């Protein structure tokens, strides 16, 4: 892959990070339904209703009254996401066409484009289905997946020289896959907490409701589909169901800490003279500890917007760092055969 392609992918990764963090900001500032229609905003493709006449007309036509600030947050997110989509389609085209060696990456190109289209559909459903938690969580995971597919392409452009014994590299490659699976499950739980407005269901730590095992309703908390026509803004679940969701996320955080901690510590010790692999493992460890601190801060400081948004961004960087170790280990196993 040439330098131009690598730079395009890197720039697209950075923009993808911005879109994901911006999406978290929109969601956490309760602006997810700032525009009740899609792709426009109260029928406008450019801008939002701002004059008195436009606002009166929009209020008469739509059930949700115009809030200019929230509408602009939503539309700015859509505009930036739209530009990101154009860049991803360009990368897909470059992957599908033959390179200088007459090779092409058809599967990667189609996968990127396909996921992008599905992500756009999820974005539309997020609005039209009025913040249905399953869709909101899926949209979050789709964004994280798109970023890491781009990251995988960027990693392919780097020249890593990982010198590990084949059996050791294979062992840690498998461990990295387990670590990724655990982390993705925890990220999904975080999305479920956020989309069900359960972040402040427990406002003390390490206990919850001054109890190690508070009253919880797991059955209600994890119903994935509540039917159509329900407005999910600010949540519809009773408090015990929200507590169950929050508490499960806390347990998931403990499991994630143990699994990723063991993986990263042992990988850093095993990396030996592979400086890039060892540094990546230590960087991921730092991000893991920072993420735990941010999770605690969300509870202790009652979910400040900046901390909650940062919690999303660091989760993405943590996943990327684990994916990077996975790629390096995979390249090490491949170089032995």
C-alpha positions in Angstrom: 0.0 0.0 0.0 1.4 3.4 -0.9 1.8 6.4 1.4 -1.2 8.3 -0.1 -3.5 5.4 0.8 -2.1 5.2 4.3 -2.6 8.9 4.9 -6.2 8.7 3.6 -6.9 5.9 5.9 -5.3 7.7 8.9 -7.3 10.9 8.2 -10.5 8.9 7.9 -9.7 7.1 11.2 -9.3 10.5 12.9 -12.6 11.8 11.4 -14.3 8.5 12.4 -13.1 9.1 16.0 -14.5 12.6 15.9 -17.9 11.3 14.6 -18.1 8.7 17.4 -17.3 11.2 20.1 -19.6 13.7 18.6 -22.4 11.1 18.5 -21.8 10.4 22.2 -22.0 14.1 22.9 -25.3 14.4 21.0 -26.8 11.4 22.8 -25.6 12.3 26.3 -26.8 15.9 25.9 -30.3 14.5 25.1 -30.2 15.8 21.5 -30.7 12.4 19.8 -34.1 13.5 18.8 -33.2 17.1 18.2 -34.4 16.5 14.6 -37.5 14.2 14.6 -37.1 13.3 10.9 -34.3 11.9 8.8 -32.1 12.9 6.8 -33.4 16.4 7.1 -34.3 18.4 10.2 -38.0 19.4 10.4 -38.0 19.0 6.6 -34.9 21.1 6.0 -31.8 19.4 4.5 -29.7 22.5 5.0 -29.8 24.1 8.5 -32.6 23.9 11.0 -35.7 26.0 11.6 -34.6 29.3 13.1 -37.0 32.1 12.1 -40.3 32.5 13.9 -42.2 31.5 10.8 -40.1 28.3 10.3 -40.4 27.3 13.9 -44.2 27.8 14.0 -44.5 25.8 10.8 -42.3 23.0 12.1 -44.1 22.9 15.5 -47.5 22.6 13.7 -46.2 19.8 11.4 -44.2 17.7 13.9 -45.1 16.4 17.4 -41.8 17.4 18.8 -41.3 21.2 19.4 -38.2 22.8 17.9 -35.2 23.2 20.2 -32.7 25.0 18.0 -29.6 24.1 20.0 -30.4 20.4 20.0 -31.3 20.4 16.3 -28.0 22.0 15.4 -26.1 19.4 17.4 -27.9 16.6 15.6 -27.4 18.1 12.1 -23.7 18.9 12.6 -23.2 15.3 13.6 -25.1 14.2 10.4 -23.0 16.5 8.2 -19.7 15.3 9.6 -20.9 11.6 9.4 -21.9 12.2 5.8 -18.4 13.5 4.9 -16.9 10.5 6.7 -19.1 8.2 4.6 -17.7 9.7 1.4 -14.1 9.0 2.6 -15.0 5.4 3.5 -16.5 4.8 0.0 -13.2 6.2 -1.5 -11.2 3.8 0.6 -13.5 0.9 -0.3 -13.0 1.8 -4.0 -9.2 1.8 -3.6 -9.3 -1.6 -1.8 -11.5 -3.2 -4.5 -9.5 -1.9 -7.5 -6.2 -3.6 -8.4 -3.0 -2.2 -6.9 0.4 -2.0 -8.6 0.9 -5.7 -8.0 -2.4 -6.6 -9.6 -4.0 -7.5 -6.3 -7.2 -6.3 -4.8 -9.0 -6.6 -1.4 -12.5 -7.3 -2.5 -13.8 -8.7 0.8 -12.4 -5.8 2.9 -13.7 -3.2 0.5 -17.2 -4.7 0.3 -17.3 -5.2 4.1 -16.4 -1.5 4.7 -19.0 -0.2 2.3 -21.6 -2.7 3.5 -21.1 -1.8 7.2 -21.2 1.9 6.3 -24.6 1.6 4.6 -26.0 -0.5 7.5 -24.6 2.1 9.9 -26.5 4.8 8.1 -29.7 2.8 8.3 -29.1 2.4 12.0 -28.7 6.2 12.3 -32.0 6.7 10.5 -33.7 4.1 12.7 -32.3 5.7 15.9 -34.4 8.8 15.0 -37.5 7.1 13.4 -37.8 4.5 16.1 -37.3 7.2 18.8 -34.1 6.1 20.4 -35.0 2.4 20.7 -32.2 1.0 23.0 -31.3 -2.0 20.8 -30.9 0.3 17.8 -28.9 2.9 19.7 -26.6 0.2 21.1 -26.2 -1.3 17.6 -25.4 2.1 16.2 -22.6 2.5 18.8 -21.1 -0.9 18.1 -21.3 -0.2 14.3 -19.3 3.0 14.7 -16.7 1.2 16.8 -16.5 -1.6 14.3 -16.1 0.8 11.4 -13.3 2.6 13.2 -11.4 -0.6 13.9 -11.9 -1.9 10.3 -10.2 1.3 9.2 -7.5 0.8 11.8 -6.9 -2.7 10.5 -6.2 -1.3 7.1 -3.9 1.4 8.6 -2.0 -1.3 10.5 -1.5 -3.2 7.3 0.3 -0.2 5.9 2.9 -0.3 8.7 6.1 -2.3 8.7 6.0 -4.3 12.0 8.8 -6.7 12.7 7.6 -8.9 15.6 10.0 -11.6 16.6 8.2 -14.2 18.7 8.3 -17.9 18.8 5.4 -19.3 16.7 3.7 -21.1 19.5 4.0 -18.0 21.8 2.6 -15.7 19.1 -0.3 -18.1 18.4 -1.1 -18.4 22.1 -1.3 -14.7 22.6 -3.1 -14.1 19.4 -5.9 -16.4 20.7 -5.8 -14.6 24.0 -6.1 -11.2 22.2 -9.3 -12.5 20.5 -10.7 -13.4 23.9 -9.8 -9.9 25.2 -11.4 -8.2 22.3 -14.6 -10.3 22.8 -14.8 -9.4 26.5 -14.1 -5.7 25.8 -16.8 -5.5 23.0 -19.3 -7.2 25.3 -18.5 -4.6 28.0 -18.8 -1.7 25.4 -22.2 -3.2 24.4 -23.3 -3.2 28.0 -22.2 0.4 28.3 -24.3 1.3 25.3 -27.2 -0.5 27.0 -26.7 1.5 30.2 -26.6 4.8 28.3 -29.6 4.0 25.9 -31.7 3.0 28.9 -30.7 6.0 31.0 -29.3 3.8 33.7 -26.0 5.5 34.3 -27.2 7.0 37.6 -29.3 4.1 38.8 -26.5 3.6 41.4 -25.1 6.8 42.8 -22.7 5.2 45.4 -19.6 3.1 44.9 -18.6 0.3 45.3 -22.0 -0.5 46.7 -25.2 0.3 44.9 -28.2 1.8 46.7 -26.1 1.2 49.9 -26.2 -2.5 49.3 -23.9 -5.1 47.7 -27.0 -6.7 46.1 -29.8 -4.1 45.7 -33.3 -4.8 44.5 -33.0 -5.5 40.7 -35.2 -6.7 37.9 -33.0 -8.4 35.4 -35.9 -9.7 33.3 -37.3 -6.2 32.6 -33.8 -4.7 32.3 -32.7 -6.9 29.4 -35.8 -7.1 27.2 -34.4 -6.2 23.8 -37.6 -5.2 22.0 -40.6 -3.3 23.4 -42.5 -2.9 20.2 -42.9 0.1 17.9 -44.3 3.5 18.5 -42.7 4.0 21.9 -40.7 7.1 22.7 -37.6 6.0 24.6 -36.2 9.4 25.4 -35.2 9.5 29.1 -36.0 5.8 29.3 -39.1 3.8 30.0 -37.9 1.2 32.5 -38.7 1.2 36.2 -35.9 1.8 38.7 -35.1 -1.8 39.6 -34.6 -2.7 35.9 -32.2 0.2 35.5 -30.3 -0.9 38.6 -30.0 -4.4 37.1 -28.5 -2.9 33.9 -26.1 -0.6 35.8 -25.0 -3.4 38.2 -24.4 -5.8 35.3 -22.1 -3.2 33.7 -20.2 -2.9 37.0 -19.7 -6.7 37.1 -18.6 -6.5 33.4 -16.1 -3.9 34.3 -14.5 -6.2 36.9 -14.4 -9.1 34.5 -12.9 -6.8 31.8 -10.3 -5.6 34.2 -9.2 -9.1 35.1 -9.1 -10.5 31.6 -7.5 -7.5 29.9 -5.2 -7.0 32.9 -3.9 -10.5 32.7 -3.6 -10.4 28.9 -1.7 -7.1 28.8 0.6 -7.8 31.7 1.7 -11.2 30.5 2.0 -9.8 26.9 4.2 -6.9 28.0 6.4 -9.4 29.9 6.6 -11.8 26.9 7.2 -9.2 24.3 10.9 -9.1 25.0 12.8 -7.0 22.5 9.7 -6.3 20.5 9.5 -2.7 21.6 6.4 -1.7 19.6 4.4 -4.6 21.0 5.5 -4.0 24.6 4.7 -0.2 24.3 1.3 -0.9 22.9 0.5 -3.3 25.7 1.5 -0.7 28.3 -0.4 2.0 26.5 -3.5 -0.3 26.5 -3.0 -0.9 30.3 -2.9 2.9 30.9 -6.1 3.3 28.9 -7.8 0.5 30.8 -7.0 2.1 34.1 -8.1 5.5 32.8 -11.4 4.0 31.6 -12.1 2.5 35.0 -11.3 5.9 36.7 -13.7 7.6 34.2 -16.4 5.1 35.0 -16.0 5.7 38.7 -16.1 9.5 38.0 -19.4 9.2 36.1 -21.0 7.8 39.3 -19.2 10.0 41.9 -19.7 13.3 40.0 -23.3 12.4 38.8 -22.5 12.0 35.1 -20.9 15.2 34.0 -21.2 15.6 30.2 -17.4 15.9 29.5 -16.5 12.8 31.6 -19.3 10.7 30.0 -18.2 11.7 26.5 -14.6 11.0 27.4 -15.6 7.6 28.7 -16.9 6.8 25.2 -13.7 8.1 23.5 -11.3 6.2 25.8 -13.3 3.0 25.3 -12.7 3.3 21.5 -9.0 4.0 22.0 -8.7 1.0 24.4 -10.4 -1.3 21.8 -8.1 0.0 19.1 -5.0 -0.7 21.2 -6.1 -4.3 21.8 -6.8 -4.7 18.1 -3.3 -3.4 17.4 -1.7 -6.0 19.6 -3.9 -8.6 17.9 -2.7 -7.5 14.4 0.9 -7.6 15.5 0.6 -11.1 16.9 -1.3 -12.3 13.8 1.5 -10.9 11.6 4.1 -12.7 13.8 2.3 -16.0 13.3 2.0 -15.4 9.6 5.7 -14.6 9.2 6.6 -18.0 10.6 4.8 -19.8 7.8 
